[in-house]
Amino acid sequence: MKKQFYEFLQITLGVLLASLGLKVFLIPNGFLDGGVTGIAILLAELYGFNISIVLIMISIPFLIISWRTLSKRITLKSILAILSLAIMVHFENFSSVTEDKLLISIFGGLFLGTGIGLAIKNGAVLDGSEVLGIFANKYFGFSIGKVVLGFNLILFSITAITISFETAMYSALTFLVTAKIIDLTIAGFEDYVGLMIVSDKWEAIEEKLIEVINTGTTLYKGSKGFGKRGIMNESEIVHTVINRIDIRRTYNLIDDIDKNAFIIEFDVNNIRGGIRKNLLKKDNVKKLLSSYKQR
């Protein structure tokens, strides 16, 4: 019950932030975002429709797709979130805080992206284009990102033809800011990378990763390999996950021990559990090193 209340609270905050992005920045200046919200703004701009009603009407087909593609729980949350957004947009009466078009695009995207990101993180959808992407990926094998991008390219092309190229370009900028802020809101500001390290001096490397970088490690057994040093027999492979801010320091550390170490770096979308730097206090590092040396 407590978890559900917390989710509801965050979705409500997300809806509020998204509505502020629309009413304070985008709608008063005729700027669009991508997806269903962008279509609603475009139709309201061209034909004078009530944007809240249009937003609900256009969302209905995507909610039907969501009902069939995603879980019913997500769809019900999304219905409530979209209805709340439409109501807030209808009744909020804010004036634009700036006439600077660049600021409008950036801060409109910032508020909207944070709001959509909070909603998605807590199991609700504020924009149907993501649902369309998931549907197309599930049944036709298309990339979700490509479907969303194609959807918005069509929308911004129509905007360029019917309104102006300038509005279309600023709207595209808003969409890019929104997309990046959604990613940051969902994944967080900490960006992790994974490293797989193959080296004859793996013991020294593992010890220094724990001691200096303050990160946990996992060892894999490598049975055989072939590289520039010829055939390699059995050795340990060090696997670790670090914050991207530590990447240069980690490479320097490995180079000091073994300049010929073979390193594979890869992006890590999400981590759960394990030992992360923010969990490793000095005392814990000492305990970890002590247990490591006793192996």
GIZIGI-V435120 format. One line per field, one symbol per residue. burial: # if it has 9 or more other ideal C-beta (glycine too) atoms within 8 Angstrom, else .. Layout:
burial: ???
This chain:
burial: ......##.###################################......######.##..##.###.#....##.##############.#...#....#..##################################....#.#..##..##..######..#...##.#################.....########.##.########.#.###.#..#.........#..########...##.###.###.##..#.#....#.......##..#...##..##..#...
